[in-house]
């Protein structure tokens, strides 16, 4: 919901100076006294001529300039240098506050700084309908750190968004105004549709171009977005993702855990969570059932803390490592095995696991339940794990918008200069 790698110097052509700009005595030799002796003038002119045509030309009286046949070609100007611009993307969700600062690079963008903190902004929201004071204070503390990082890094282009918690809370607009006053950040509450588009944009590089389609899902704290993506090829054979349909479910790991419990999760409680999500999926599945069955092969692509946690547990990592997780393929059977191992642990065991930790110990099984309902509705052979999402989508959209703007300026500049060049060369 990732800038220029450096500033390129442009070659500058020679500046055009009018004849009158030269000094009255030229660039070499004597002054006015030399012109007063007629006997010596021819010899001196010959000597000057031997020294170089430029010196003689400087002493030659001005000649009338013939009228130009067409408009003079303007002196060449240096192309505007592209600054080493820094971009920022901030995503304040129901559970996390995340920031990425990056610059454009040949492969997309290069991360300069990053920040992530679990703030649980949506804590208690399902019951009260409002953001709690403690939750808002935690979020503002994290946002102050983000604002400071952006200022110190010299960010010039940014988009800062808030998602499900601020979208649904009765006091969401008041909280946004408070954030502006206390941090200087202008948070934008994005729609569910915009959130879905940003998720696809951020994960697009991980879509398998050999497949006909994919189901992208983002399990958040307060909502879950599912996007059916068709992988279409243009005339040059390049694959591009096209959103066919999408839905935002009003349940995420925080809301589901608060309704059913997250600390003690026996099998029957877990099954109730899966059943709730499956019920909410029915309308979307009904719209896409025929297309799902006809678009083979397809794969699942999951982006969320839940999916990356499952991947880390599956790999047996002693410490979470994004480099080993982002982009890996795992099977739904592997996910099922991880889920059963987490269900067999108590809360203390989940909190002690290096890829779960205390901050996610009461949420991870709610996330597993959401994923299980999705996998049951869309049986697939493979799941690709994405440790990326809204922030990467924001960065790419900002960079693409700037690149398109530069292309439009170049086209306008060429169209303005084109007729002048044609007339001058006639």
GUVOBA-327858 format. One record per residue (C-alpha): residue in one letter; x, y, z; residue number from 0. Coordinates in Angstrom, 3 decimals. Example, Ala and Ser with C-alpha at 12.3 -4.5 7.8 and 13.67 -1.06 7.14 Angstrom:
2
 lumza     east    north       up vose
     A   12.300   -4.500    7.800    0
     S   13.670   -1.060    7.140    1
//
This chain:
426
 lumza     east    north       up vose
     X    0.000    0.000    0.000    0
     X   10.022    1.148   -3.289    1
     X   14.586    6.113   -6.447    2
     X   17.300    7.574   -8.591    3
     X   20.661    5.964   -8.058    4
     X   22.591    9.164   -8.649    5
     X   22.689   12.498  -10.418    6
     X   23.854   12.406  -14.007    7
     X   25.880   15.357  -15.278    8
     X   24.791   16.670  -18.689    9
     X   27.204   17.906  -21.392   10
     X   26.795   21.607  -22.021   11
     X   27.370   22.967  -25.490   12
     X   29.425   26.136  -26.136   13
     X   27.610   29.282  -25.147   14
     X   26.766   31.625  -28.027   15
     X   28.166   35.117  -27.476   16
     X   27.316   38.037  -29.815   17
     X   30.243   39.729  -31.637   18
     X   29.876   42.835  -29.504   19
     X   30.793   40.847  -26.443   20
     X   34.485   40.824  -27.408   21
     X   36.720   43.478  -25.871   22
     X   37.617   46.593  -27.967   23
     X   41.251   45.573  -28.380   24
     X   40.752   41.836  -28.990   25
     X   42.562   39.108  -27.121   26
     X   46.226   39.913  -27.906   27
     X   48.628   42.756  -28.612   28
     X   48.620   46.513  -28.173   29
     X   45.986   49.147  -27.836   30
     X   44.851   52.216  -29.682   31
     X   48.432   53.609  -30.246   32
     X   49.234   50.803  -32.669   33
     X   46.467   51.801  -35.048   34
     X   47.723   55.477  -35.313   35
     X   50.949   54.600  -37.309   36
     X   49.928   53.780  -40.938   37
     X   53.413   52.721  -41.961   38
     X   53.560   49.898  -39.488   39
     X   50.018   48.633  -39.800   40
     X   50.388   46.227  -42.780   41
     X   53.445   44.540  -41.272   42
     X   51.744   44.166  -37.921   43
     X   48.654   42.755  -39.556   44
     X   50.791   40.141  -41.336   45
     X   52.473   39.217  -38.076   46
     X   49.123   38.911  -36.392   47
     X   47.865   36.794  -39.231   48
     X   50.774   34.423  -38.776   49
     X   49.993   34.146  -35.084   50
     X   46.482   32.935  -35.783   51
     X   43.276   33.886  -37.456   52
     X   41.506   34.377  -34.146   53
     X   43.730   37.283  -33.118   54
     X   43.345   39.037  -36.476   55
     X   39.602   38.554  -36.441   56
     X   39.434   40.195  -33.062   57
     X   41.006   43.409  -34.557   58
     X   38.876   43.422  -37.695   59
     X   36.176   46.103  -37.695   60
     X   32.633   44.830  -37.345   61
     X   30.928   43.763  -40.518   62
     X   27.160   43.912  -40.987   63
     X   25.556   40.593  -40.112   64
     X   23.366   39.199  -42.917   65
     X   19.781   38.546  -41.887   66
     X   19.081   35.006  -40.788   67
     X   16.970   32.829  -43.029   68
     X   14.992   31.443  -40.124   69
     X   14.808   31.563  -36.358   70
     X   18.186   31.008  -34.772   71
     X   18.646   27.711  -32.990   72
     X   18.671   28.399  -29.264   73
     X   21.888   27.646  -27.423   74
     X   22.000   24.115  -26.110   75
     X   21.051   23.795  -22.488   76
     X   22.110   21.124  -20.031   77
     X   19.473   18.504  -19.406   78
     X   17.998   18.864  -15.941   79
     X   19.875   16.578  -13.600   80
     X   17.843   13.920  -11.838   81
     X   18.304   14.328   -8.098   82
     X   19.179   11.395   -5.926   83
     X   15.634   11.486   -4.642   84
     X   14.536    9.643   -1.540   85
     X   11.045    8.189   -1.267   86
     X    9.168    7.052    1.839   87
     X    6.193    4.753    2.336   88
     X    4.482    4.497    5.705   89
     X    1.717    2.010    6.507   90
     X   -0.144    2.305    9.807   91
     X   -2.205   -0.838   10.153   92
     X   -4.377   -2.351   12.853   93
     X   -1.411   -4.168   14.349   94
     X    1.799   -2.695   12.889   95
     X    3.400    0.611   12.001   96
     X    5.876    0.177    9.144   97
     X    8.149    2.557    7.253   98
     X   10.416    2.141    4.227   99
     X   12.779    4.792    2.872  100
     X   14.304    4.001   -0.515  101
     X   15.819    5.382   -3.700  102
     X   15.292    4.249   -7.259  103
     X   17.647    1.542   -8.531  104
     X   17.912   -0.416  -11.802  105
     X   16.206   -3.433  -10.224  106
     X   13.376   -1.318   -8.742  107
     X   14.522    0.415   -5.573  108
     X   17.167    0.184   -2.895  109
     X   16.119    0.411    0.755  110
     X   17.939    3.147    2.667  111
     X   16.112    2.860    5.993  112
     X   13.301    0.788    7.476  113
     X   11.277    0.651   10.663  114
     X    8.597   -1.662   12.039  115
     X    6.847   -1.771   15.374  116
     X    3.799   -3.655   16.632  117
     X    1.481   -0.960   18.064  118
     X   -1.888   -2.785   18.144  119
     X   -3.813    0.309   17.176  120
     X   -6.952   -1.791   16.768  121
     X   -6.820   -3.241   20.272  122
     X  -10.370   -3.330   21.666  123
     X  -11.834   -1.811   18.506  124
     X  -14.121   -4.763   17.752  125
     X  -15.906   -4.338   21.074  126
     X  -15.977   -0.560   21.520  127
     X  -16.022    0.693   17.949  128
     X  -13.365    3.263   18.822  129
     X   -9.592    3.491   19.077  130
     X   -8.418    3.316   22.683  131
     X   -6.238    5.980   24.276  132
     X   -3.373    3.586   25.071  133
     X   -3.410    2.226   21.520  134
     X   -3.373    5.710   19.981  135
     X   -0.477    6.761   22.228  136
     X    1.545    3.704   21.171  137
     X    0.900    4.472   17.509  138
     X    1.834    8.136   17.869  139
     X    5.108    7.234   19.599  140
     X    5.985    5.003   16.635  141
     X    4.889    7.648   14.117  142
     X    7.161   10.231   15.763  143
     X   10.107    7.918   15.146  144
     X    9.035    7.517   11.516  145
     X    8.690   11.289   11.047  146
     X   12.158   11.833   12.520  147
     X   13.696    9.217   10.224  148
     X   12.080   10.788    7.166  149
     X   13.303   14.252    8.147  150
     X   16.869   13.148    8.898  151
     X   17.101   11.201    5.647  152
     X   15.852   14.162    3.603  153
     X   12.846   12.397    2.073  154
     X   11.366   14.444   -0.776  155
     X    8.432   12.232   -1.856  156
     X    6.252   10.258    0.530  157
     X    2.877    8.671    0.999  158
     X    1.644    7.844    4.495  159
     X   -1.456    5.693    4.811  160
     X   -3.718    4.252    7.494  161
     X   -5.837    1.168    6.881  162
     X   -8.588   -0.878    8.558  163
     X   -8.461    0.416   12.145  164
     X   -8.722    4.086   11.175  165
     X  -11.194    3.226    8.426  166
     X  -13.690    1.577   10.785  167
     X  -13.192    3.433   14.095  168
     X  -15.734    6.126   14.946  169
     X  -12.904    8.358   16.187  170
     X  -10.611    7.563   13.248  171
     X  -10.742   11.116   11.774  172
     X  -10.020   12.625   15.213  173
     X   -6.987   10.383   15.550  174
     X   -5.725   11.443   12.098  175
     X   -5.983   15.112   13.169  176
     X   -4.098   14.336   16.377  177
     X   -1.330   12.594   14.417  178
     X   -0.945   15.683   12.234  179
     X   -0.703   17.953   15.265  180
     X    1.756   15.812   17.236  181
     X    3.957   14.362   14.481  182
     X    3.441   16.551   11.420  183
     X    2.470   13.507    9.337  184
     X   -0.646   13.686    7.158  185
     X   -2.076   10.182    7.231  186
     X   -4.400    9.186    4.405  187
     X   -7.115    6.659    5.219  188
     X   -7.129    4.448    2.130  189
     X  -10.114    2.566    0.785  190
     X  -10.220   -1.221    0.724  191
     X   -9.906   -1.104   -3.079  192
     X   -6.784    1.054   -2.944  193
     X   -5.322   -1.245   -0.302  194
     X   -5.887   -4.254   -2.561  195
     X   -4.236   -2.527   -5.526  196
     X   -1.197   -1.530   -3.482  197
     X   -0.812   -5.080   -2.199  198
     X   -0.734   -6.431   -5.770  199
     X    1.692   -3.712   -6.894  200
     X    4.057   -4.551   -4.038  201
     X    3.975   -8.310   -4.690  202
     X    3.839   -8.273   -8.510  203
     X    7.509   -9.321   -8.980  204
     X    6.761  -12.613   -7.176  205
     X    3.863  -13.658   -9.414  206
     X    4.718  -16.706  -11.521  207
     X    4.430  -15.661  -15.172  208
     X    4.027  -19.302  -16.190  209
     X    0.634  -19.411  -14.465  210
     X   -2.634  -18.137  -15.885  211
     X   -3.748  -16.532  -12.615  212
     X   -3.062  -16.187   -8.912  213
     X   -4.904  -15.444   -5.697  214
     X   -3.073  -12.751   -3.730  215
     X   -4.101  -12.395   -0.096  216
     X   -3.015  -10.009    2.631  217
     X   -3.934  -11.088    6.168  218
     X   -3.955   -7.892    8.200  219
     X   -4.782   -7.024   11.762  220
     X   -8.305   -5.735   11.141  221
     X   -9.136   -6.974    7.650  222
     X   -8.055   -9.483    5.029  223
     X   -7.810   -8.534    1.360  224
     X   -8.108  -11.180   -1.368  225
     X   -7.372  -10.297   -4.986  226
     X   -7.876  -12.553   -7.989  227
     X   -5.162  -11.645  -10.504  228
     X   -5.066  -12.665  -14.146  229
     X   -1.610  -12.854  -15.701  230
     X   -1.974  -11.483  -19.219  231
     X    0.648  -11.032  -21.934  232
     X    0.888   -8.015  -24.197  233
     X    1.957   -7.993  -27.850  234
     X    5.629   -8.152  -26.883  235
     X    5.075  -11.217  -24.698  236
     X    5.557   -9.323  -21.437  237
     X    3.400  -10.577  -18.578  238
     X    1.391   -8.097  -16.534  239
     X   -1.023   -8.637  -13.623  240
     X   -4.636   -7.559  -14.117  241
     X   -7.010   -7.502  -11.146  242
     X  -10.070   -9.558  -12.012  243
     X  -11.947   -9.298   -8.705  244
     X  -11.262   -8.558   -5.049  245
     X  -12.839   -8.545   -1.617  246
     X  -11.977   -7.146    1.799  247
     X  -13.096   -9.332    4.689  248
     X  -13.843   -7.488    7.964  249
     X  -11.684   -9.880    9.941  250
     X   -7.972   -9.969   10.624  251
     X   -5.705  -11.544   13.214  252
     X   -6.511   -8.971   15.900  253
     X  -10.282   -8.910   15.439  254
     X  -10.521  -12.705   15.092  255
     X   -8.354  -13.358   18.167  256
     X  -10.375  -10.882   20.245  257
     X  -13.650  -12.594   19.282  258
     X  -12.504  -16.196   19.781  259
     X   -9.443  -15.967   22.020  260
     X   -5.752  -16.096   21.168  261
     X   -3.970  -17.224   24.297  262
     X   -5.687  -20.558   24.873  263
     X   -6.770  -21.967   21.504  264
     X   -8.072  -25.556   21.713  265
     X   -9.009  -27.351   18.489  266
     X  -12.723  -26.526   18.694  267
     X  -12.010  -22.780   19.058  268
     X   -9.614  -22.937   16.133  269
     X  -12.250  -24.730   14.013  270
     X  -14.789  -21.988   14.809  271
     X  -12.356  -19.359   13.547  272
     X  -11.852  -21.273   10.296  273
     X  -15.635  -21.660    9.881  274
     X  -16.245  -17.903   10.376  275
     X  -13.716  -16.951    7.714  276
     X  -15.026  -19.611    5.308  277
     X  -18.541  -18.200    5.678  278
     X  -17.306  -14.702    4.855  279
     X  -15.476  -16.064    1.796  280
     X  -18.564  -17.687    0.231  281
     X  -19.771  -14.677   -1.844  282
     X  -16.318  -14.101   -3.339  283
     X  -15.804  -17.777   -4.041  284
     X  -19.202  -17.948   -5.740  285
     X  -18.259  -15.138   -8.121  286
     X  -14.969  -16.779   -9.054  287
     X  -15.663  -20.492   -8.831  288
     X  -15.913  -21.039  -12.603  289
     X  -12.930  -18.859  -13.409  290
     X  -10.899  -20.534  -10.664  291
     X  -11.601  -23.976  -12.087  292
     X  -10.857  -22.928  -15.689  293
     X   -7.707  -20.908  -15.046  294
     X   -5.135  -23.606  -14.493  295
     X   -2.458  -23.462  -13.438  296
     X   -2.810  -20.877  -10.670  297
     X   -1.011  -20.346   -7.389  298
     X   -1.472  -18.624   -4.055  299
     X    0.624  -15.643   -3.006  300
     X    0.427  -14.567    0.626  301
     X    1.731  -11.332    2.100  302
     X    1.433  -10.830    5.840  303
     X    3.129  -11.471    9.154  304
     X    1.149  -14.684    9.412  305
     X    2.494  -16.144    6.171  306
     X    6.096  -15.110    6.825  307
     X    5.888  -16.529   10.354  308
     X    4.606  -19.852    8.997  309
     X    7.474  -19.905    6.487  310
     X   10.050  -19.192    9.191  311
     X    8.703  -22.021   11.375  312
     X    8.638  -24.357    8.362  313
     X   12.290  -23.581    7.579  314
     X   13.285  -24.142   11.206  315
     X   14.958  -20.724   11.481  316
     X   16.505  -19.908   14.838  317
     X   16.022  -16.242   13.987  318
     X   13.735  -14.731   11.394  319
     X   15.639  -13.938    8.195  320
     X   13.841  -12.053    5.442  321
     X   16.391  -13.114    2.832  322
     X   15.476  -16.770    3.380  323
     X   11.720  -16.190    3.538  324
     X   10.774  -13.624    0.898  325
     X    9.913  -15.353   -2.370  326
     X   10.134  -18.989   -1.245  327
     X    7.603  -21.602   -2.371  328
     X    5.927  -23.907    0.118  329
     X    3.044  -26.324   -0.214  330
     X   -0.315  -26.066    1.586  331
     X    0.564  -29.420    3.162  332
     X    3.639  -27.787    4.724  333
     X    1.444  -24.971    6.055  334
     X   -0.966  -27.521    7.538  335
     X    1.923  -29.260    9.294  336
     X    3.159  -25.966   10.786  337
     X   -0.358  -25.081   11.946  338
     X   -0.741  -28.383   13.756  339
     X    2.612  -27.937   15.472  340
     X    1.597  -24.454   16.684  341
     X   -1.772  -25.749   17.890  342
     X    0.060  -28.357   19.943  343
     X    2.019  -25.617   21.766  344
     X    0.674  -23.590   24.655  345
     X    0.944  -19.813   24.735  346
     X    4.354  -19.907   26.449  347
     X    5.695  -22.309   23.831  348
     X    4.551  -20.075   20.974  349
     X    5.989  -16.993   22.665  350
     X    9.344  -18.754   23.071  351
     X    9.544  -19.744   19.411  352
     X   12.145  -17.539   17.633  353
     X    9.931  -16.975   14.577  354
     X    6.770  -16.198   16.571  355
     X    7.757  -14.311   19.701  356
     X    5.671  -12.837   22.471  357
     X    4.193  -10.051   20.337  358
     X    2.590  -12.543   17.911  359
     X    1.974  -15.494   20.217  360
     X   -1.695  -14.626   20.769  361
     X   -2.346  -13.764   17.092  362
     X   -0.561  -16.402   15.049  363
     X   -3.276  -19.081   15.295  364
     X   -5.955  -16.621   14.202  365
     X   -3.793  -15.959   11.140  366
     X   -3.400  -19.692   10.532  367
     X   -7.198  -20.067   10.658  368
     X   -7.647  -17.344    8.026  369
     X   -5.081  -18.974    5.776  370
     X   -6.631  -22.437    6.200  371
     X  -10.040  -21.131    5.125  372
     X   -8.469  -19.516    2.043  373
     X   -6.520  -22.663    1.122  374
     X   -9.661  -24.818    1.473  375
     X  -11.623  -22.514   -0.834  376
     X   -8.805  -22.245   -3.409  377
     X   -6.973  -25.586   -3.473  378
     X   -3.562  -24.957   -5.016  379
     X   -0.357  -26.913   -5.283  380
     X    1.902  -24.023   -4.321  381
     X    2.024  -20.965   -2.094  382
     X    4.563  -18.219   -2.596  383
     X    5.559  -16.215    0.468  384
     X    6.006  -12.456    0.191  385
     X    7.712  -10.414    2.874  386
     X    6.543   -7.293    1.084  387
     X    3.243   -5.558    0.412  388
     X    1.688   -2.126    0.859  389
     X    4.899   -0.172    1.453  390
     X    6.570   -1.623   -1.626  391
     X    3.422   -0.922   -3.634  392
     X    3.451    2.693   -2.479  393
     X    7.114    3.136   -3.390  394
     X    6.668    1.672   -6.866  395
     X    3.569    3.806   -7.541  396
     X    5.406    6.996   -6.492  397
     X    8.452    6.175   -8.627  398
     X    6.353    5.181  -11.638  399
     X    4.339    8.411  -11.380  400
     X    7.544   10.483  -11.362  401
     X    8.977    8.530  -14.313  402
     X    5.769    9.050  -16.332  403
     X    5.829   12.759  -15.514  404
     X    9.418   13.056  -16.778  405
     X    8.501   11.230  -19.997  406
     X    5.584   13.594  -20.607  407
     X    7.847   16.627  -20.075  408
     X   10.385   15.266  -22.560  409
     X    7.666   14.672  -25.152  410
     X    6.311   18.208  -24.716  411
     X    9.827   19.629  -24.985  412
     X   10.487   17.717  -28.213  413
     X    7.159   18.747  -29.735  414
     X    7.903   22.427  -29.006  415
     X   11.412   22.265  -30.504  416
     X   10.451   20.170  -33.535  417
     X    8.807   22.891  -35.740  418
     X   11.636   25.362  -35.002  419
     X   14.288   22.902  -36.181  420
     X   12.321   22.153  -39.356  421
     X   11.947   25.841  -40.280  422
     X   15.594   26.648  -39.582  423
     X   16.807   23.802  -41.779  424
     X   14.531   24.763  -44.695  425
//
